[in-house]
Amino acid sequence: MRTKRQDKYPLYLNAFINAVKGYKDSAEQDATKVILYGVKLINSKPEVEGYNETLSDFHLASAIKEMMGELTPAQFMKIFPIEKDFKGHKWEMKDYFYTMDYIKTMDANKPIGESILEFLWEYTNWDITNFNVQVMCYLSALRRHEGHLNMMEEFMASQGMDTPNTFKNNKGQALYVRNGKPVKIEQSKPVHLKLIKDTKKAQSGATE
């Protein structure tokens, strides 16, 4: 079933193409419209299954992210205003205040540059949140096409959970099969074990 957002895909595609043409034809044209309609385009595109189309979409999203990196935080906020959500503390989620506190650690008039990936994940705006999710979906789909586990299943297995496409050897190491050969999954060490270990070290040092 198509969503209302997907129904707008042809409109955003046409707007994006016109924005790219305008950007190429005018030396004074900034990338604002290309970025805006690029994000709208990615967010509204119906789900695809083929490897080549998924790879093409991922490259497009990556190009848009690169253009975002040329913006300053002040310019970015004009294109994608921070959501006026002020109750993040209640649900322990990002909100307007969280994002503003993060941006205050940056130079508002200096290009975001290589920090764009972190910036996007710290930003509170539904278009940007959906864009981040789409990029992760592309990565996960590309991994599946290449014979790997999808990212969620690999994460679950790394936490010691059983999943449909993984198994464990006699040492408890999680593995999956790729191209007929077993592939090890790096196990994540539980945070509480590290805390206990560090606490014991501190206590030991205190008694010496």
Biotite code that builds the C-alpha atoms (Angstrom):
import biotite.structure as struc

atoms = struc.array([
    struc.Atom([0.000, 0.000, 0.000], chain_id="A", res_id=1, res_name="MET", atom_name="CA", element="C"),
    struc.Atom([1.353, 3.393, -1.009], chain_id="A", res_id=2, res_name="ARG", atom_name="CA", element="C"),
    struc.Atom([1.541, 6.118, 1.598], chain_id="A", res_id=3, res_name="THR", atom_name="CA", element="C"),
    struc.Atom([0.616, 9.778, 1.139], chain_id="A", res_id=4, res_name="LYS", atom_name="CA", element="C"),
    struc.Atom([4.312, 10.574, 1.208], chain_id="A", res_id=5, res_name="ARG", atom_name="CA", element="C"),
    struc.Atom([4.997, 8.136, -1.639], chain_id="A", res_id=6, res_name="GLN", atom_name="CA", element="C"),
    struc.Atom([2.168, 9.677, -3.671], chain_id="A", res_id=7, res_name="ASP", atom_name="CA", element="C"),
    struc.Atom([4.172, 12.914, -3.697], chain_id="A", res_id=8, res_name="LYS", atom_name="CA", element="C"),
    struc.Atom([7.250, 11.208, -5.153], chain_id="A", res_id=9, res_name="TYR", atom_name="CA", element="C"),
    struc.Atom([6.616, 12.323, -8.805], chain_id="A", res_id=10, res_name="PRO", atom_name="CA", element="C"),
    struc.Atom([6.208, 15.935, -7.621], chain_id="A", res_id=11, res_name="LEU", atom_name="CA", element="C"),
    struc.Atom([9.434, 15.854, -5.610], chain_id="A", res_id=12, res_name="TYR", atom_name="CA", element="C"),
    struc.Atom([11.274, 14.143, -8.472], chain_id="A", res_id=13, res_name="LEU", atom_name="CA", element="C"),
    struc.Atom([10.267, 16.907, -10.875], chain_id="A", res_id=14, res_name="ASN", atom_name="CA", element="C"),
    struc.Atom([11.158, 19.605, -8.310], chain_id="A", res_id=15, res_name="ALA", atom_name="CA", element="C"),
    struc.Atom([14.539, 17.962, -7.662], chain_id="A", res_id=16, res_name="PHE", atom_name="CA", element="C"),
    struc.Atom([15.383, 17.745, -11.383], chain_id="A", res_id=17, res_name="ILE", atom_name="CA", element="C"),
    struc.Atom([14.517, 21.427, -11.857], chain_id="A", res_id=18, res_name="ASN", atom_name="CA", element="C"),
    struc.Atom([16.572, 22.359, -8.783], chain_id="A", res_id=19, res_name="ALA", atom_name="CA", element="C"),
    struc.Atom([19.616, 20.473, -10.122], chain_id="A", res_id=20, res_name="VAL", atom_name="CA", element="C"),
    struc.Atom([19.262, 22.177, -13.533], chain_id="A", res_id=21, res_name="LYS", atom_name="CA", element="C"),
    struc.Atom([19.018, 25.577, -11.880], chain_id="A", res_id=22, res_name="GLY", atom_name="CA", element="C"),
    struc.Atom([22.049, 24.804, -9.711], chain_id="A", res_id=23, res_name="TYR", atom_name="CA", element="C"),
    struc.Atom([24.131, 23.801, -12.737], chain_id="A", res_id=24, res_name="LYS", atom_name="CA", element="C"),
    struc.Atom([23.001, 26.685, -14.981], chain_id="A", res_id=25, res_name="ASP", atom_name="CA", element="C"),
    struc.Atom([23.544, 29.533, -12.522], chain_id="A", res_id=26, res_name="SER", atom_name="CA", element="C"),
    struc.Atom([26.798, 30.319, -10.785], chain_id="A", res_id=27, res_name="ALA", atom_name="CA", element="C"),
    struc.Atom([24.848, 32.310, -8.178], chain_id="A", res_id=28, res_name="GLU", atom_name="CA", element="C"),
    struc.Atom([22.355, 29.542, -7.424], chain_id="A", res_id=29, res_name="GLN", atom_name="CA", element="C"),
    struc.Atom([22.987, 27.952, -4.033], chain_id="A", res_id=30, res_name="ASP", atom_name="CA", element="C"),
    struc.Atom([22.345, 24.309, -3.180], chain_id="A", res_id=31, res_name="ALA", atom_name="CA", element="C"),
    struc.Atom([19.380, 24.985, -0.885], chain_id="A", res_id=32, res_name="THR", atom_name="CA", element="C"),
    struc.Atom([16.665, 23.702, -3.231], chain_id="A", res_id=33, res_name="LYS", atom_name="CA", element="C"),
    struc.Atom([18.754, 20.715, -4.335], chain_id="A", res_id=34, res_name="VAL", atom_name="CA", element="C"),
    struc.Atom([19.218, 19.645, -0.712], chain_id="A", res_id=35, res_name="ILE", atom_name="CA", element="C"),
    struc.Atom([15.606, 20.304, 0.291], chain_id="A", res_id=36, res_name="LEU", atom_name="CA", element="C"),
    struc.Atom([14.009, 18.456, -2.618], chain_id="A", res_id=37, res_name="TYR", atom_name="CA", element="C"),
    struc.Atom([16.702, 15.782, -2.515], chain_id="A", res_id=38, res_name="GLY", atom_name="CA", element="C"),
    struc.Atom([15.719, 14.911, 1.054], chain_id="A", res_id=39, res_name="VAL", atom_name="CA", element="C"),
    struc.Atom([12.015, 15.029, 0.145], chain_id="A", res_id=40, res_name="LYS", atom_name="CA", element="C"),
    struc.Atom([12.728, 12.781, -2.842], chain_id="A", res_id=41, res_name="LEU", atom_name="CA", element="C"),
    struc.Atom([14.620, 10.177, -0.802], chain_id="A", res_id=42, res_name="ILE", atom_name="CA", element="C"),
    struc.Atom([11.944, 10.173, 1.909], chain_id="A", res_id=43, res_name="ASN", atom_name="CA", element="C"),
    struc.Atom([9.044, 9.718, -0.522], chain_id="A", res_id=44, res_name="SER", atom_name="CA", element="C"),
    struc.Atom([10.507, 7.095, -2.838], chain_id="A", res_id=45, res_name="LYS", atom_name="CA", element="C"),
    struc.Atom([8.702, 3.720, -2.798], chain_id="A", res_id=46, res_name="PRO", atom_name="CA", element="C"),
    struc.Atom([10.746, 0.819, -1.471], chain_id="A", res_id=47, res_name="GLU", atom_name="CA", element="C"),
    struc.Atom([12.956, -0.927, -4.032], chain_id="A", res_id=48, res_name="VAL", atom_name="CA", element="C"),
    struc.Atom([14.436, -4.416, -4.058], chain_id="A", res_id=49, res_name="GLU", atom_name="CA", element="C"),
    struc.Atom([17.072, -4.424, -6.813], chain_id="A", res_id=50, res_name="GLY", atom_name="CA", element="C"),
    struc.Atom([20.761, -4.006, -5.990], chain_id="A", res_id=51, res_name="TYR", atom_name="CA", element="C"),
    struc.Atom([21.549, -1.466, -8.729], chain_id="A", res_id=52, res_name="ASN", atom_name="CA", element="C"),
    struc.Atom([18.644, 0.835, -7.870], chain_id="A", res_id=53, res_name="GLU", atom_name="CA", element="C"),
    struc.Atom([19.404, 0.615, -4.150], chain_id="A", res_id=54, res_name="THR", atom_name="CA", element="C"),
    struc.Atom([23.060, 1.451, -4.831], chain_id="A", res_id=55, res_name="LEU", atom_name="CA", element="C"),
    struc.Atom([22.001, 4.383, -7.025], chain_id="A", res_id=56, res_name="SER", atom_name="CA", element="C"),
    struc.Atom([19.705, 5.698, -4.269], chain_id="A", res_id=57, res_name="ASP", atom_name="CA", element="C"),
    struc.Atom([22.489, 5.332, -1.702], chain_id="A", res_id=58, res_name="PHE", atom_name="CA", element="C"),
    struc.Atom([24.896, 7.294, -3.905], chain_id="A", res_id=59, res_name="HIS", atom_name="CA", element="C"),
    struc.Atom([22.274, 10.031, -4.335], chain_id="A", res_id=60, res_name="LEU", atom_name="CA", element="C"),
    struc.Atom([21.739, 10.239, -0.567], chain_id="A", res_id=61, res_name="ALA", atom_name="CA", element="C"),
    struc.Atom([25.509, 10.355, -0.032], chain_id="A", res_id=62, res_name="SER", atom_name="CA", element="C"),
    struc.Atom([25.836, 13.216, -2.544], chain_id="A", res_id=63, res_name="ALA", atom_name="CA", element="C"),
    struc.Atom([23.093, 15.124, -0.729], chain_id="A", res_id=64, res_name="ILE", atom_name="CA", element="C"),
    struc.Atom([24.875, 14.602, 2.597], chain_id="A", res_id=65, res_name="LYS", atom_name="CA", element="C"),
    struc.Atom([28.089, 15.915, 1.060], chain_id="A", res_id=66, res_name="GLU", atom_name="CA", element="C"),
    struc.Atom([26.268, 19.073, -0.077], chain_id="A", res_id=67, res_name="MET", atom_name="CA", element="C"),
    struc.Atom([24.802, 19.439, 3.416], chain_id="A", res_id=68, res_name="MET", atom_name="CA", element="C"),
    struc.Atom([28.345, 19.467, 4.778], chain_id="A", res_id=69, res_name="GLY", atom_name="CA", element="C"),
    struc.Atom([29.021, 22.670, 2.827], chain_id="A", res_id=70, res_name="GLU", atom_name="CA", element="C"),
    struc.Atom([26.265, 24.458, 4.757], chain_id="A", res_id=71, res_name="LEU", atom_name="CA", element="C"),
    struc.Atom([26.719, 26.266, 8.042], chain_id="A", res_id=72, res_name="THR", atom_name="CA", element="C"),
    struc.Atom([24.461, 25.253, 10.955], chain_id="A", res_id=73, res_name="PRO", atom_name="CA", element="C"),
    struc.Atom([22.651, 28.587, 10.522], chain_id="A", res_id=74, res_name="ALA", atom_name="CA", element="C"),
    struc.Atom([21.936, 27.836, 6.838], chain_id="A", res_id=75, res_name="GLN", atom_name="CA", element="C"),
    struc.Atom([20.887, 24.282, 7.653], chain_id="A", res_id=76, res_name="PHE", atom_name="CA", element="C"),
    struc.Atom([18.357, 25.485, 10.244], chain_id="A", res_id=77, res_name="MET", atom_name="CA", element="C"),
    struc.Atom([16.709, 27.733, 7.643], chain_id="A", res_id=78, res_name="LYS", atom_name="CA", element="C"),
    struc.Atom([16.117, 24.769, 5.319], chain_id="A", res_id=79, res_name="ILE", atom_name="CA", element="C"),
    struc.Atom([15.110, 22.292, 8.021], chain_id="A", res_id=80, res_name="PHE", atom_name="CA", element="C"),
    struc.Atom([13.845, 24.176, 11.090], chain_id="A", res_id=81, res_name="PRO", atom_name="CA", element="C"),
    struc.Atom([14.328, 22.417, 14.411], chain_id="A", res_id=82, res_name="ILE", atom_name="CA", element="C"),
    struc.Atom([11.111, 20.741, 15.553], chain_id="A", res_id=83, res_name="GLU", atom_name="CA", element="C"),
    struc.Atom([9.337, 22.734, 18.257], chain_id="A", res_id=84, res_name="LYS", atom_name="CA", element="C"),
    struc.Atom([9.306, 19.758, 20.594], chain_id="A", res_id=85, res_name="ASP", atom_name="CA", element="C"),
    struc.Atom([10.180, 20.794, 24.137], chain_id="A", res_id=86, res_name="PHE", atom_name="CA", element="C"),
    struc.Atom([9.379, 17.629, 26.121], chain_id="A", res_id=87, res_name="LYS", atom_name="CA", element="C"),
    struc.Atom([12.327, 15.424, 25.254], chain_id="A", res_id=88, res_name="GLY", atom_name="CA", element="C"),
    struc.Atom([13.423, 15.258, 28.890], chain_id="A", res_id=89, res_name="HIS", atom_name="CA", element="C"),
    struc.Atom([10.134, 13.546, 29.752], chain_id="A", res_id=90, res_name="LYS", atom_name="CA", element="C"),
    struc.Atom([10.773, 10.653, 27.346], chain_id="A", res_id=91, res_name="TRP", atom_name="CA", element="C"),
    struc.Atom([14.599, 10.853, 27.386], chain_id="A", res_id=92, res_name="GLU", atom_name="CA", element="C"),
    struc.Atom([14.620, 11.777, 23.694], chain_id="A", res_id=93, res_name="MET", atom_name="CA", element="C"),
    struc.Atom([16.146, 14.523, 21.576], chain_id="A", res_id=94, res_name="LYS", atom_name="CA", element="C"),
    struc.Atom([14.132, 17.727, 21.380], chain_id="A", res_id=95, res_name="ASP", atom_name="CA", element="C"),
    struc.Atom([14.534, 21.412, 20.482], chain_id="A", res_id=96, res_name="TYR", atom_name="CA", element="C"),
    struc.Atom([16.674, 22.183, 23.525], chain_id="A", res_id=97, res_name="PHE", atom_name="CA", element="C"),
    struc.Atom([18.921, 19.154, 22.954], chain_id="A", res_id=98, res_name="TYR", atom_name="CA", element="C"),
    struc.Atom([19.610, 20.173, 19.360], chain_id="A", res_id=99, res_name="THR", atom_name="CA", element="C"),
    struc.Atom([20.223, 23.815, 20.250], chain_id="A", res_id=100, res_name="MET", atom_name="CA", element="C"),
    struc.Atom([22.675, 22.798, 22.979], chain_id="A", res_id=101, res_name="ASP", atom_name="CA", element="C"),
    struc.Atom([24.524, 20.662, 20.443], chain_id="A", res_id=102, res_name="TYR", atom_name="CA", element="C"),
    struc.Atom([24.646, 23.458, 17.845], chain_id="A", res_id=103, res_name="ILE", atom_name="CA", element="C"),
    struc.Atom([25.997, 25.884, 20.469], chain_id="A", res_id=104, res_name="LYS", atom_name="CA", element="C"),
    struc.Atom([29.138, 23.727, 20.602], chain_id="A", res_id=105, res_name="THR", atom_name="CA", element="C"),
    struc.Atom([29.739, 24.597, 16.925], chain_id="A", res_id=106, res_name="MET", atom_name="CA", element="C"),
    struc.Atom([30.517, 27.757, 14.991], chain_id="A", res_id=107, res_name="ASP", atom_name="CA", element="C"),
    struc.Atom([27.104, 28.651, 13.544], chain_id="A", res_id=108, res_name="ALA", atom_name="CA", element="C"),
    struc.Atom([28.734, 30.429, 10.576], chain_id="A", res_id=109, res_name="ASN", atom_name="CA", element="C"),
    struc.Atom([31.328, 27.779, 9.714], chain_id="A", res_id=110, res_name="LYS", atom_name="CA", element="C"),
    struc.Atom([30.531, 24.920, 7.269], chain_id="A", res_id=111, res_name="PRO", atom_name="CA", element="C"),
    struc.Atom([29.555, 21.697, 9.047], chain_id="A", res_id=112, res_name="ILE", atom_name="CA", element="C"),
    struc.Atom([32.054, 19.772, 6.923], chain_id="A", res_id=113, res_name="GLY", atom_name="CA", element="C"),
    struc.Atom([33.074, 16.262, 7.982], chain_id="A", res_id=114, res_name="GLU", atom_name="CA", element="C"),
    struc.Atom([30.890, 16.491, 11.082], chain_id="A", res_id=115, res_name="SER", atom_name="CA", element="C"),
    struc.Atom([27.737, 16.234, 8.947], chain_id="A", res_id=116, res_name="ILE", atom_name="CA", element="C"),
    struc.Atom([26.994, 12.600, 9.876], chain_id="A", res_id=117, res_name="LEU", atom_name="CA", element="C"),
    struc.Atom([27.075, 13.345, 13.606], chain_id="A", res_id=118, res_name="GLU", atom_name="CA", element="C"),
    struc.Atom([25.178, 16.594, 12.997], chain_id="A", res_id=119, res_name="PHE", atom_name="CA", element="C"),
    struc.Atom([22.318, 14.802, 11.221], chain_id="A", res_id=120, res_name="LEU", atom_name="CA", element="C"),
    struc.Atom([21.913, 12.268, 14.033], chain_id="A", res_id=121, res_name="TRP", atom_name="CA", element="C"),
    struc.Atom([21.883, 15.005, 16.669], chain_id="A", res_id=122, res_name="GLU", atom_name="CA", element="C"),
    struc.Atom([19.367, 17.124, 14.743], chain_id="A", res_id=123, res_name="TYR", atom_name="CA", element="C"),
    struc.Atom([15.656, 17.181, 15.610], chain_id="A", res_id=124, res_name="THR", atom_name="CA", element="C"),
    struc.Atom([13.593, 17.405, 12.424], chain_id="A", res_id=125, res_name="ASN", atom_name="CA", element="C"),
    struc.Atom([11.287, 14.720, 11.029], chain_id="A", res_id=126, res_name="TRP", atom_name="CA", element="C"),
    struc.Atom([12.512, 15.098, 7.449], chain_id="A", res_id=127, res_name="ASP", atom_name="CA", element="C"),
    struc.Atom([16.080, 14.601, 8.618], chain_id="A", res_id=128, res_name="ILE", atom_name="CA", element="C"),
    struc.Atom([15.137, 11.695, 10.888], chain_id="A", res_id=129, res_name="THR", atom_name="CA", element="C"),
    struc.Atom([13.376, 9.950, 8.004], chain_id="A", res_id=130, res_name="ASN", atom_name="CA", element="C"),
    struc.Atom([16.340, 10.680, 5.734], chain_id="A", res_id=131, res_name="PHE", atom_name="CA", element="C"),
    struc.Atom([18.731, 9.048, 8.238], chain_id="A", res_id=132, res_name="ASN", atom_name="CA", element="C"),
    struc.Atom([16.473, 5.990, 8.453], chain_id="A", res_id=133, res_name="VAL", atom_name="CA", element="C"),
    struc.Atom([16.348, 5.674, 4.658], chain_id="A", res_id=134, res_name="GLN", atom_name="CA", element="C"),
    struc.Atom([20.144, 5.789, 4.408], chain_id="A", res_id=135, res_name="VAL", atom_name="CA", element="C"),
    struc.Atom([20.422, 3.044, 7.027], chain_id="A", res_id=136, res_name="MET", atom_name="CA", element="C"),
    struc.Atom([17.872, 0.982, 5.092], chain_id="A", res_id=137, res_name="CYS", atom_name="CA", element="C"),
    struc.Atom([19.943, 1.374, 1.920], chain_id="A", res_id=138, res_name="TYR", atom_name="CA", element="C"),
    struc.Atom([23.064, 0.195, 3.744], chain_id="A", res_id=139, res_name="LEU", atom_name="CA", element="C"),
    struc.Atom([21.227, -2.766, 5.221], chain_id="A", res_id=140, res_name="SER", atom_name="CA", element="C"),
    struc.Atom([19.747, -3.726, 1.831], chain_id="A", res_id=141, res_name="ALA", atom_name="CA", element="C"),
    struc.Atom([23.149, -3.479, 0.119], chain_id="A", res_id=142, res_name="LEU", atom_name="CA", element="C"),
    struc.Atom([24.645, -5.757, 2.771], chain_id="A", res_id=143, res_name="ARG", atom_name="CA", element="C"),
    struc.Atom([21.910, -8.335, 2.152], chain_id="A", res_id=144, res_name="ARG", atom_name="CA", element="C"),
    struc.Atom([22.520, -8.194, -1.610], chain_id="A", res_id=145, res_name="HIS", atom_name="CA", element="C"),
    struc.Atom([26.209, -8.840, -0.934], chain_id="A", res_id=146, res_name="GLU", atom_name="CA", element="C"),
    struc.Atom([25.429, -11.902, 1.183], chain_id="A", res_id=147, res_name="GLY", atom_name="CA", element="C"),
    struc.Atom([25.825, -10.334, 4.635], chain_id="A", res_id=148, res_name="HIS", atom_name="CA", element="C"),
    struc.Atom([23.241, -10.153, 7.406], chain_id="A", res_id=149, res_name="LEU", atom_name="CA", element="C"),
    struc.Atom([21.124, -7.036, 7.546], chain_id="A", res_id=150, res_name="ASN", atom_name="CA", element="C"),
    struc.Atom([22.368, -4.515, 10.088], chain_id="A", res_id=151, res_name="MET", atom_name="CA", element="C"),
    struc.Atom([19.679, -5.156, 12.689], chain_id="A", res_id=152, res_name="MET", atom_name="CA", element="C"),
    struc.Atom([20.199, -8.924, 12.708], chain_id="A", res_id=153, res_name="GLU", atom_name="CA", element="C"),
    struc.Atom([23.970, -8.526, 12.974], chain_id="A", res_id=154, res_name="GLU", atom_name="CA", element="C"),
    struc.Atom([23.528, -6.117, 15.872], chain_id="A", res_id=155, res_name="PHE", atom_name="CA", element="C"),
    struc.Atom([21.235, -8.560, 17.674], chain_id="A", res_id=156, res_name="MET", atom_name="CA", element="C"),
    struc.Atom([23.685, -11.420, 17.140], chain_id="A", res_id=157, res_name="ALA", atom_name="CA", element="C"),
    struc.Atom([26.568, -9.269, 18.406], chain_id="A", res_id=158, res_name="SER", atom_name="CA", element="C"),
    struc.Atom([24.582, -8.814, 21.633], chain_id="A", res_id=159, res_name="GLN", atom_name="CA", element="C"),
    struc.Atom([24.374, -12.584, 22.086], chain_id="A", res_id=160, res_name="GLY", atom_name="CA", element="C"),
    struc.Atom([20.785, -13.006, 20.879], chain_id="A", res_id=161, res_name="MET", atom_name="CA", element="C"),
    struc.Atom([19.664, -15.863, 18.651], chain_id="A", res_id=162, res_name="ASP", atom_name="CA", element="C"),
    struc.Atom([18.528, -14.807, 15.161], chain_id="A", res_id=163, res_name="THR", atom_name="CA", element="C"),
    struc.Atom([17.092, -16.719, 12.165], chain_id="A", res_id=164, res_name="PRO", atom_name="CA", element="C"),
    struc.Atom([20.282, -16.608, 10.076], chain_id="A", res_id=165, res_name="ASN", atom_name="CA", element="C"),
    struc.Atom([22.986, -17.052, 12.708], chain_id="A", res_id=166, res_name="THR", atom_name="CA", element="C"),
    struc.Atom([24.322, -19.931, 14.772], chain_id="A", res_id=167, res_name="PHE", atom_name="CA", element="C"),
    struc.Atom([26.917, -20.433, 17.467], chain_id="A", res_id=168, res_name="LYS", atom_name="CA", element="C"),
    struc.Atom([29.938, -22.722, 17.556], chain_id="A", res_id=169, res_name="ASN", atom_name="CA", element="C"),
    struc.Atom([30.995, -24.767, 20.576], chain_id="A", res_id=170, res_name="ASN", atom_name="CA", element="C"),
    struc.Atom([32.741, -21.686, 22.020], chain_id="A", res_id=171, res_name="LYS", atom_name="CA", element="C"),
    struc.Atom([29.588, -19.594, 21.852], chain_id="A", res_id=172, res_name="GLY", atom_name="CA", element="C"),
    struc.Atom([30.907, -17.482, 18.977], chain_id="A", res_id=173, res_name="GLN", atom_name="CA", element="C"),
    struc.Atom([28.109, -16.163, 16.761], chain_id="A", res_id=174, res_name="ALA", atom_name="CA", element="C"),
    struc.Atom([28.498, -16.855, 13.039], chain_id="A", res_id=175, res_name="LEU", atom_name="CA", element="C"),
    struc.Atom([26.568, -16.710, 9.776], chain_id="A", res_id=176, res_name="TYR", atom_name="CA", element="C"),
    struc.Atom([27.166, -18.279, 6.375], chain_id="A", res_id=177, res_name="VAL", atom_name="CA", element="C"),
    struc.Atom([28.281, -16.168, 3.416], chain_id="A", res_id=178, res_name="ARG", atom_name="CA", element="C"),
    struc.Atom([29.267, -17.716, 0.074], chain_id="A", res_id=179, res_name="ASN", atom_name="CA", element="C"),
    struc.Atom([29.290, -21.123, 1.721], chain_id="A", res_id=180, res_name="GLY", atom_name="CA", element="C"),
    struc.Atom([31.737, -20.123, 4.466], chain_id="A", res_id=181, res_name="LYS", atom_name="CA", element="C"),
    struc.Atom([31.132, -19.219, 8.120], chain_id="A", res_id=182, res_name="PRO", atom_name="CA", element="C"),
    struc.Atom([31.733, -15.573, 9.053], chain_id="A", res_id=183, res_name="VAL", atom_name="CA", element="C"),
    struc.Atom([32.356, -14.512, 12.653], chain_id="A", res_id=184, res_name="LYS", atom_name="CA", element="C"),
    struc.Atom([30.336, -11.716, 14.212], chain_id="A", res_id=185, res_name="ILE", atom_name="CA", element="C"),
    struc.Atom([32.230, -9.421, 16.556], chain_id="A", res_id=186, res_name="GLU", atom_name="CA", element="C"),
    struc.Atom([30.685, -9.714, 20.006], chain_id="A", res_id=187, res_name="GLN", atom_name="CA", element="C"),
    struc.Atom([29.911, -6.518, 21.900], chain_id="A", res_id=188, res_name="SER", atom_name="CA", element="C"),
    struc.Atom([31.121, -6.486, 25.489], chain_id="A", res_id=189, res_name="LYS", atom_name="CA", element="C"),
    struc.Atom([28.321, -5.628, 27.929], chain_id="A", res_id=190, res_name="PRO", atom_name="CA", element="C"),
    struc.Atom([28.816, -2.179, 29.410], chain_id="A", res_id=191, res_name="VAL", atom_name="CA", element="C"),
    struc.Atom([28.040, -3.337, 32.956], chain_id="A", res_id=192, res_name="HIS", atom_name="CA", element="C"),
    struc.Atom([30.959, -5.785, 32.871], chain_id="A", res_id=193, res_name="LEU", atom_name="CA", element="C"),
    struc.Atom([33.348, -2.971, 31.979], chain_id="A", res_id=194, res_name="LYS", atom_name="CA", element="C"),
    struc.Atom([31.943, -0.849, 34.781], chain_id="A", res_id=195, res_name="LEU", atom_name="CA", element="C"),
    struc.Atom([32.439, -3.665, 37.307], chain_id="A", res_id=196, res_name="ILE", atom_name="CA", element="C"),
    struc.Atom([35.985, -4.217, 36.061], chain_id="A", res_id=197, res_name="LYS", atom_name="CA", element="C"),
    struc.Atom([36.831, -0.505, 36.294], chain_id="A", res_id=198, res_name="ASP", atom_name="CA", element="C"),
    struc.Atom([35.260, -0.299, 39.754], chain_id="A", res_id=199, res_name="THR", atom_name="CA", element="C"),
    struc.Atom([37.385, -3.190, 40.998], chain_id="A", res_id=200, res_name="LYS", atom_name="CA", element="C"),
    struc.Atom([40.519, -1.504, 39.653], chain_id="A", res_id=201, res_name="LYS", atom_name="CA", element="C"),
    struc.Atom([39.629, 1.726, 41.408], chain_id="A", res_id=202, res_name="ALA", atom_name="CA", element="C"),
    struc.Atom([38.971, -0.095, 44.686], chain_id="A", res_id=203, res_name="GLN", atom_name="CA", element="C"),
    struc.Atom([42.219, -2.005, 44.364], chain_id="A", res_id=204, res_name="SER", atom_name="CA", element="C"),
    struc.Atom([44.144, 1.209, 43.768], chain_id="A", res_id=205, res_name="GLY", atom_name="CA", element="C"),
    struc.Atom([42.511, 2.861, 46.760], chain_id="A", res_id=206, res_name="ALA", atom_name="CA", element="C"),
    struc.Atom([43.617, 0.109, 49.168], chain_id="A", res_id=207, res_name="THR", atom_name="CA", element="C"),
    struc.Atom([47.238, 0.089, 48.037], chain_id="A", res_id=208, res_name="GLU", atom_name="CA", element="C"),
])
